[in-house]
Amino acid sequence: MPGLAARQTATRLLAAVVEAKTPLDGMTDAQHGHPQYRALDERDRGLVRAILVSALRHRNTIAAMISERLDRPLPGNAHMLSHILHVALAQMLFLDVPDSAAVDLAVEQAKADPRTQRFASLVNAVLRGAGRAKEEALPRLLAATRDAPDWFLRRMEKAYGGETTAAILAAHRLEPPIDFTVKCDPAGWARKFGGIVLPTGSVRLAALDRSVTELPGYAEGEWWVQDAAAALPARIMGEVAGKRVADLCAAPGGKTAQLVLAGAKVTAVEISANRLKRLAANLARLNLDAELVTADLAAYQPAELFDAILLDAPCSSTGTVRRHPDVLWTKSEADIAKLAEVQRTLLGHAARMLKPGGTLVFSNCSLDPQEGEDLIRAFLSETPGFSLDPIRADEISGIAEFVTPEGFLRTTPAALRMETPQLSGLDGFFAARFGKSS
């Protein structure tokens, strides 16, 4: 049945995210992703990605729609049945797929799976009922439902309060804009792309109707895709021209490119050889050079200490949920604590590589204070010779709303509000800057 393979693939991958906590990016990689995904043509791959993003972005709203159509809850072990319904409703409620096609394919899918054959009539009834009710029910459920797991909601409300948390959740329901860091002339590139220049200098498009590789300037290496928030940590390092600078955990290389472009002599360190190959390819396209080192920071011993270091540490990535809605359904509170310990260890390794008088910037794309503000306060209390070098609101254009009273940099998807919602917001990011006295 045309279209069935794509829906079966979407259901299979949704199950992997929700049940096995498998990140979506790896499974939807064109070369190394899930075999069922790679077997599809490009058009069906695009449909699968759209279904999964919509199903995860609105997971609780879809669950509420299903619940309203049932006399009693689904059986506790009927996981695949639930996934089939979520995949179908993602199409019916949030994508431009005719209800009849989504319903027919879901029923056929249920019949084809021995685990769900006996529920085919239920699938038909639930989906047809949802289709008839959606015009009234969807706005009501969107207003009443919060599309995030309880653990995330608790932590966000504790850190940011109810109003900001609500704004973050509202931003998560929107397609993210696309940001570019350009080598020069942001206004000129904004005109070429049909976008805008943000207050911080990044170029932004609300949406893209073609591959980035088809945009002007790609082949010539005039720009790279980089969220506006991710572009800030390298900039708060200050004047780096002529200095030896380490970019630790450097892949995919956007910050390395910024530092090289600013005149630094950059050593990019990455534990993964494959990720370093990707970084090398990105730098080659941009016609930029850096020393590339494959190493575990715990064992890495530079020939001489660095003048400045940027550590963009691996984290829970909760600041990127608008782009990667699977994050909330693959992470837990235990992961936050575990990753904070990893970050603290990496920060200790970075500190020993810095010259006295040098600058160290720590950053990550987590919204959680345990991976940001709390971690940095603990580091400063435990690490002699290091002091906070507060970030100033006036040192970079457009960052005033992101600078906290302590001098940290903190962005959230609720910040950077523009007239058009699709042009608003940016990834959640945290950054702190230190000086080393001895």
N, C-alpha and C positions, 0 to 999 in steps of 0.2 A: 504494500500500500504506500503510495508516494507520501513522503514526509514522516513515515513511521520510524525509520532508523534514527532520524534526528531527535524525535521525542524520546525514544528509548535511550539514546545516549545522554540526553539531558537528565533523564530520570536516574540513570546509573551514576552520573557524576554528582547529582544532588545528594544521592544516598551516601556517596563517598565523603562529601563535605560534612553532612549532618551527623552521620553515624561514625565514620572513621576519622573525622577531623582532618581531612586531607585538603590542603590549600588548593584553590582553583587554578592559579596561574600555571602550576606544573602540569596539571591534567589537560589544560587547553593550549599547551605549547605545540606549535605546528610540526616540530621535528621530533620532540621527545615526550609528547603528551600521551594521554590514554589511547590505547590502540583503537578503541571504538570511535573516539573523536577523530583520530588521524585518518580513519577510513572514509570520512565524509568529504564531500567537496567543499570548496571555500564558502559557498552560499549557505550550506547547511551548518557549517561550523559557526558562521556568524549568527545564525538563528539560535543555535545551542547556547552560545555565549549570552545572547540577549535574554533568552529564557532563564538562564541560571542567575544572571545579575538581577533580573526582576523578581524571581522567586525568593532570592535571599534578601534583597533590599526590602521586600514587603512581607517577610515570612510570617509575622504574627497577624498581619491584616488578612492574609490568605487563610491562615488557620482559623481566624474568627469567621470568615465567610463560609468555610466548610462546616464549622460547628453549628452555625445557624441553619444549615440545610439538613442536619441530622436529628433523628429522634433520640439517639443515644450515641455516645462516643465510639469512635472506631476501635476495633479490638487492639489491645495493647501491643500485640506482635505484628500488626498489619502495617509494617513500615513502608513496604513497597507500594501498597495502596495509597498511603498518605502522600508519597512522593509523586505518584502519577497524578493525583488531584492537584498538588501544588504546581506541577509543571503545566497542566492544562489551564489552571486559573491564572497563572502568570501571563499566559498568552491572551486569555479572555479579558482580563482586567487592565493589563498594562502594556500590551503589545498590539500591533495592528494585524491581528489574526482573527478571521471570522469565527464567531462562536461555534458554528456548525462544524468547521474543520477541526477545531480544538477538541470538541466533544467526541466526534467520530473517531479521531485518532486515539484519544484516551481510552475509549471503550475497546477499540481494536487492540490496543496495548494491553489492557487488562485481560482480555481473552487469550492473548498470546503467552501470558506468563502463568505457569501453574500455581504460583502463590496468590494470584489475584483473579483467577478465572471466575470463581464463584461470586466475586464482587462486581462483575461487569454491569449488572443492572443498577447497582448502587451508584457506580461511577456515572452512568448515564443520568440518573435521577438528580444527583447532587449538582452536576455541572449544568444541566438544563435549568434547574431551579435557580442556580446562581446567575445564569445568563438572563433569566427573566427579571431577577431582582436587582441586578448590579447597578442600574441607574440610580436607584434609591439607596441601596445598601452600601455601595463603595464609599461615597463621601462620608456617610455616617461612621463607618468602621475606621476609615482613615483618621477621623477626628477623635475617635475613642480609643484607638490602639497605638501602642508604642512599639515600633519595630526594632526591638533589641532584646537580648536576654536579660534576665533580672540582675545578674551579677554586674553587668556593665552599667545598667541604670543606677544601681546603688552607688557604685564608685563615682560615676559622673555627678550625681546629685550631691554627694559628699564633697567633691572637689570644686564644683562650679555652681551649685545651687540649681533650683528647679527651672528658672527662666532660661539660663544659658543652656542647660541640658536639653530643654525643649527645642531651642533653636538649633542645637547640634543635630538632634534627631530629625528635625525638619530638613536640614541641609542634606542629611544622609539619603533622603528620598529622591533627591534630584540628581540627574546626570551631571558629572563633574565637568568643568571647563577644561580646556587644554592650554597649558602654559609653555612658553618657550623662553629660554635664555639665549639672547643674540649677542654676537660678538661686538656689534656696533649698530648705531642708528635704529633704536627700538621703534621710533615713530614711523620710519620708512618701512620696516618689516610689518608693522601693524597694518599699514595701508595695503601692502601686498597681500597679506593674509585675510584682510577684511575683519581685523580684530581691533583690540584696544591696547594701550599701554597702561599697566597698573601703576599705582603710586610708587611701588617699590622698583619699577623698571622692567619687570617681566612683560612679555607680550602675551595676550590672552585671546583665545577664541572660545565662543560658547559651545561650538560643536564642529565636527569635521566630517565632510561628506566624501572623503577619499583618504587613502593611506598617507601618512606623513612623508613617506618616501617620494610622493608625487608633488610635494610642495616645492615652490621655488627656493633655492638655496640649500636644499638637502645634500645634493651631490657635491656641492662646493664646500660643505662643512661650515656654513655661516651661522648655524644655530643648533640647539639640541632641545629636546623636550625635557622640561624640569619644572615641577610645581613651584609656584611662587614662594611657598614657605621653605621648600628644600633649597632654594637659592640663597637663603639668608645666612646660614651658618658660616659659609666661606667668606661672606662679605664682612661679618663682624670680627674677622681676624685682623682687620686693619691693613696697613701698608705691608705687603709681603714681597714686593719687587726685590729680587736679588737674594732673598733669604732661602735657606734650606727648610722646606716645609714637608711634613709627613701627612698624608691623607690615609688614615687607618680605617680598615673595613671599607675600602674605596669603591668597589664595584657598585653600580655600573659606570661610574666615572664622571657624573655631572659636576661634582664638587672639585674633582681633580682638574677638569677642564677649566673651571672658573679660576682656580689658583694658578694654573699655567698661564692663562690669558692675562692674569694680573702681574705676571713677571716672576713668579716664584720658581725655584728649582725644586720640583715636586718628586717625592718618592711615594708612590701609591702601593700600599701594602694590602694584600687580600689573602685569606686562608685558602680559598677555593681556586684551583688552577683554571677551571672552566669559567668561573666568573671573571677571572683576570684576563682570559682570552677575549671575553666580551668587552671588557674595559679597553683592551688594546685596540680592538676593532673600532670602538667608538672614538678613541683618540685619533686613530688613523684617518677616519672620515673627516674629523675636525682639523686635521693638519696640525696637531699639537703633540708635543713630546714630553714624556715623564719617565722616570726610572720606575720599572714595575717589579715588584717583589712578591713572590708567593711564600707566605710564612704565617705561622701561628704566632700571635703577639706574645704569648707566654715564653716563646723560645727565641724570638727575634732580637738580635743584637746589632744595631746600626754601627757602622764604622765610626761615626761621630754623632754627638747629640744634635738634635734639631733646634732651629731657631723658633719654630712654631709647629704646632700639631693640631690637626682636626681629627677628632674621633667621632664619627657618625655611627653609633653603636647599634648592633642588632637588637630589636625590641619587639613588642607585641604588635606594632603597626596599627594600633587602634586609631591613630590620626588619619589613616588612609581608607577608612571604611566607605567613604563616598565613592572611591574608586574600586575598592575591593570589599564588597559586602560580605564575602565569606569569612573575613577576619573575626567578626563577632561570633560566628558559629563554629569556629575551629579553635578558639582560645578560651581560657578560663582564668579564674583568679589565681589558681596555682601557677599558671604560666606567667602571669605578671610578676609574682614573687621570684620565680626561678630566673626569669630574664633580667630582673633588677640585680640579682646576684652576679650574673654574667657581666652585666654592664659595669658593676663596681669593680670586678676583677680586671676587666679590660682598661678601665680608667687608671687603675693602679699601674698596669704595665705601660700605658701611655705616659704617665707622669715621670717614670724613670728614664725616658728617652729624651726629655726636654732639657735644654740648657738653662742654667740660672739666668733670670731676666727674660726668659722666653714666654710665649703665649700658648695656652692650651684651650681649645674650644671643644666642648662636649655637646653632642646633639643626638636626637633621635626623633622618630615620627610616632611617638606614643602620646596619648592624651592623659595618661595616668601619672599622678604626682609621685607614685612609688618608683617610677622609672625616670623621674625628672627632678622636681624640686626637693623631694625627700632624700633622694640619692645624693644630690649635690651637697646638701647640708651635712649629711653623714660623712661624705668624703672630706669636706673642709675641716670637720672636727677631728678627723682621724689622721690627717696628712700634713705634717709640719712642712713649712716652706712654701705652701700654696695659699693664695688668697683670692677671693672673688674680685674680678675686674668688672664692675657693673657695666652692663650695656646701657648706653644713653639713648634716649628717645630721638635725639636730633642727629645722630651720627650717620644714619641711612634714611633717605627719603621714604616716607610712608610707613615707618615701623612704630610710630608713637603708640598706637593702640595695642601693640604686641609686647611692649616692655612692661614688666611687672615692677612693683615698688622695690623689690629686692635687687632689680637689675638683671633678671632673667629675661629671656625671650620666650614667649608662649603664644602660639597661634592655635586657633580652633576652626573647624568648618563653619562656625557661626560668625566669624569675624570677616572683615573686608566686605561689608555689604554694599552692593551696587544697586542701581535702579532696576536692573534686570536680574531676577533671581538666578538665572542660569550663568550669569557672569560673576556671581557673588561667591564668597567663601574661598578657602584654601585648605590644604592639608593641615591636620593638627601636628605641630612641631614644638619641640623644646630645645633650647640651647642655653648654655652657660659658658662664661669666659673666665679663665684664671690666669694669674701671673705667678711665676716661680721666682722666689727670692734666693733660694739656696739649694 
